[in-house]
Amino acid sequence: MPPTRWYDGLAQYQQQGVAHVLATVIAVNGSAPRALQAKMIVTVDSYCDTLGGGGLEHDVIMTARQLLSGEIEATVSKDVKEKHSRKDKDSQQGNTINSDGDSDLESKPAKAVRRDSVYTKHYPLGAKLAQCCGGSVTVMFECFNVIPPLSILVFGAGHVAAALMTILAELPCQVDWVDSRPEMFAPYLLNKSDQINGFPKAFGEPSASEQSSLYQLPAHIRPHVSEEPVDFIRPFIEPFIEQGDQRFILIMTHDHSLDFELVRAAIDVSLATNDADIRRNTDNVIADHDGLQVSMPYIGCIGSATKAKRFKDRLTQRGYSEQVVDRLTMPIGLLIGGKEPMAVAVSIAAQILQHYYQT
């Protein structure tokens, strides 16, 4: 069930990385159903709070969803065409773009609104909206999480992974953190009575609400105890193949053989779930050993240069193409120096952010 108040929805959708629009009344003239600064949240399939209902709210919801989907186009009034033409450059760079809702003004289509821009729309509360308030309002639309959030799947809960979580805790991302050893997550338990001799009592997968009550971790970092960590790879990669968003798999377990198994599984799932007819021209597309086009997420594994060479040689011996093997990032992290867990974690976080923002 979606939240009912806008501030609860904003907090929830920010934590979950859900694309949403915050709609705010920023100007009121005459009679209007809501006061200045009234707000509501709109997602692709739900909304919370209200700007007064009726035709106004219906159009606000529709406009917000058009912004989320990229379908909306701005219109520039003929009367202010010269003024806006001087601001075209600023508008294209993501600054505020205005749309006048008055149907009496002649307008012409402009460039599609960037979904990361702030969009405003003026609403006369008259016959067009089937409302008789007589006044008018201006609503500002702010889009959040339109670009798919940074999604990271981390295997291993050792010293480097623990240090990495302190960094990821402060970033807008979604993290699934997997380890087969339940004792590795025991320090994060809120209630020590939920463990026996350092082990969590229940090994089952907790729900999102149970996660927040079990672990002293931010809501966007979800720990998982599993004896079959490979099972997390397919459900993580498949949305990447379908949506083309950026996803990151970080492999840093305590077991080198498990590391190799996870690396190979990540490559195999990517190859198996690709279709030769899709994503042929995207930045993440490469040719596999059969000459087909393969879209792959970032796959990184911790280790020395010697371990990296051994892994890549083993993959090549098993028939993986050079193009596929070269997509494995190993060792992970930027070459900034330092071998302390936090130093390594900083280098890994920096590399992820570099890929995310520059790819």
N, C-alpha and C positions, 0 to 999 in steps of 0.2 A: 504494500500500500504506500503510495507516494506521500511525502510530508505535506502538511496543510499550510504552514507558514513559510514565507519566502526565505527567511534567514536559515531555517532548518534545511530547506531544499538546497540553498546555496552551499551550506557546509557539507551536506551529504554528497552532492554531485561533484563538488571540488575534490573530495576525498576519493570518490569512486572513479574520477576521470571521465564522467559522463558529459557529453556535449550538451550545453544548455545556454539559454539567453536570459539575462537579467533585464527586465523591462521596467523603466522608472518614469513616472510622471515628472517632467522637469519644468513645465510651465502650465499655468491654469489661467484662463480668462473667463470671467463670468461663472455661471453655474456649471458644475461638473460632478460626476458621481464619486470621485475620490479626490483627496487633497493632494497638494504638492508633496513630492517624494514618495507617494504610494508606489509599491513595487510588487512584481510577481515574477516567478521563474517558469520558463517554458522549455521542455525537452521535446524530442521528436515524437514521443508518445504519451506525454503527461504534462501536467502543469500544477503549480501550487500558488495559493493566495489569489488575489483578485484586483483588478483595476476598475471594478464596478459592474462587470457583467455586460449583457446586451451586445449590440453591434460593435461597440468600441472594443470590448475584450475579445470578441471573435476575430476582429481584424488584427489585433495585437498578437494573438496566438498564431494566426495564419502568417503574418509578417515574420514573426520570430522563426517559425519553421521553414519559411522560404530562405531566410538568412542561413540557417543551419544546413540546408540542402544546397545552397549556392544558386537557387533559382531566381532570387529577387533581382530586380534591376532598379537603379535609382532614376528619378526623373528630375530634370532641372527646369524650373519655371522660365518661360520666355522673358518675363519681366526682369529676372535677375540673371539672365544668361551671361551678360558681360562680367558681372561680379564673380560668377562661378568659374568662368573661363580663365580668369586670372588665378584661380585656386586649383586648377586641374592637377597641377603637379603635386600639390599637397594632398589632394584627395587620393591620388594613385599611390601615395606613400603610406596610406592607412590612417589619415586624419579624418575628422568628422565629415560625413557626407549627409546632406539634408534632403528630405523628400517632403514636398508640400502636398497634403491630402486634399486641398481645395479643388474641386472639379471644375470651378469656373475659370481657373487659370490654364492657359494653353501651355502644354509642356511637351518635351521631346525626350526620347529615351537617351540615357547616358550609359557609361560603362557599367558593367555589373559591379555591384558593391563587393568590395573585398570582405570576406567573412571575418577577418580579424580587425575590421574597422569598427568605429562607433557610428551607429546609424540612428538618425532622428526622423520622426514623422509627425506631422501636424494633423490633428483631427478636429474639424468643426463638428460639434455635436448636434447635427440637424437631420434632415430627411435622409441623407445618403446613408447614415448609420442607423436609421429608424429610431433615432433618439430625439427627444424634444427638450433637452436641458437648456439649449440656447447658447451655451458657452463654447469653449474649445480647450483642448489640451494638446500638449506636445509630449511625445513619449520618446525616450532614449533607449536604444537596444544595444546591449553589450554582450558579445559572444564569448563564450569560454569553452576550452577543450574542443574546438572545432577541428584543429589538427589533432590526429590521434595521439593520446598521451604516450609518454615514454613507458614502454612495457618491457619488463626485465624478468627473466627466469634464472634464478641463481641456484646452482647445485653445490652443496657443501656449506657447513656452518662453522668453519674453523676460524682462526684468528683474523685472517684477511677478510673473509666474508663478514664477520662481526664488525670489523672496522668500516667496511664498505656500507653497512646498514646505517651507521651513524651519519654518513654523508647523504645517502638516499632518503633518510628520514626528513631531510630539509629540502628535498627537491620534488617538483610536481611529477610524480611517476606512479606506476603500479608495479609492485614487486611480489613475485611468488618465490618463496625461499624454501628449498627442499633439502632434507637430510634424512638418512635412514636411522640416525642415532637420536632417540628422543631426549637423551640427557643434554644434548647440545642446545636445546631450547629451554631447558629447565631454569637457567638464570633469568629468563624473561617472563616467567610465570608471575602473575600478580598475587595469586594466593598459593603460598607454599604448601597448603594442605591438599592442593590438587596434584601433589607428587608423592611418590613412595620411593624412599632411598634415592632421591634425585631424579626419578623418572616420572613424567606425567602419567596420571592414572589411566586416562583414556587415550588410546592410539587412533581412534576414529577421526574422520575429517570434520572439524567443527564448522558451523555456519559462520557467516560474516559477523553476525552479532555476537556469537560465542567467541570468535577470535578476539574481539575487543575486550571481552570480559575475562579471557584467559591469560592474554599476554600483554606485557607492558611494552607494546610496540605501536607505532602509528598505524592508523586504520588502513593505509595504503601498502603496508608491508605485511604479507600473509605467510606465516610459517606453516610448513607441512611436514609431518613425520611420515615417511613411507619407505617400506622395504623394496619397493619397485619404482625408483625415481624415473626410470625410462618412460613410465606411463604418463608423465607430465609433458612430454615433448610434443606428441601429436596434437593434443588440444591447444597447445600454445602456438604451434606453427601454422595450423590450418587457417585461422583467421588472417594471418599475415599473407598467405597465398591468395586468399579470397579478396582481401581489402587492400593489399599493397601497402599497409602501414609499416612503420619501422619497429622491429622487435629485436631484443638482445638476449642471447643465451650465454650465460657465464658458467663455466665448468671449473670448479675448484674444490673437489672433494679430497678426502684423505687417502684415496685408493687410486693409484695410477691405472689399474685395469678398468676400474669403474669410469674413470675419466675418458678412456678410449672408447668404452662401450657407449657412453653418452654422446661423444663427438660423432661416432659412426651412426648412432640412431638419429641424431639431428640432421645429418646429411641425407640419410636414407629417407626420412620422412619428407624432407624438402623435395627430393627427387620423385618420390612416389606420389606426392599430392599436386605436383605441377601438371599443367596442361600445356602442350606445345603451342596452342593457339592463343594463350593469354599472356599478358605482360611481356611481350617481345621487345618493347622499346623503353622499358623503365630502367632506372639507374641500378636496380638490384638484380638485373637479369644477366645471366652468363650462359655459355653453352656447356652442356654436360658431355659425358663421354660418348653418347649416342648422337651428338650433334643437335639435340633438342635445346629449347630455351628453358632455363631453370631460374626461378626466383627464390632467393635464399635470404634468410635473416642473418644478422650478425651472429656468428658462432665463435666464441672465444674460450680458450682453455689456458689455465695458469700453468707455469712450468718454466724450466730452463731452456736454453737454446738446444741442448742435447736432447731433452725430452721432446721438444718440438720436432726436431729432425727425425727422431725415432717414430713419432706418431705419423708424420707425413709420409715417411718411407713405407710404413705398414699400410696406410691407405692406398698408396700408389700400387703396392704389391697386390692389393685386393681388387684392383681394376678401376679405381676411381680416377677420373681424368685430372690432368694437371690444373685445368681451370677450376674444377671443383675443390681440389685440395688447397689451391692457393687462396680460396675464400675463407679458410680456417685462419682465425687470428690467434697466433700462438708464437711466443708468449703474449699475453694480453697486457695492456697498459702502455702509456707513453713512456719513452725513455727519459725519465726525469731524474733518475738516480734514487738510491735509498732502498733498503731491503726490509725496513720495519713494516709490520702489518699495515699501519696507517699510511705510510709512504706508498706502499703498493696499492692500497685502496684508493688513494688520491689519484694515482696514475691511471687506474682502471676507470674511475668515475670521469676523469678528464677525457679519456678516449671515447667513452660512451657518449658524452655530451658533444664532443667534436663530430662524431658520426651522425648524431641525431640532428644537430642544427646545420651541418654543412652538406649533408647528403640530400 
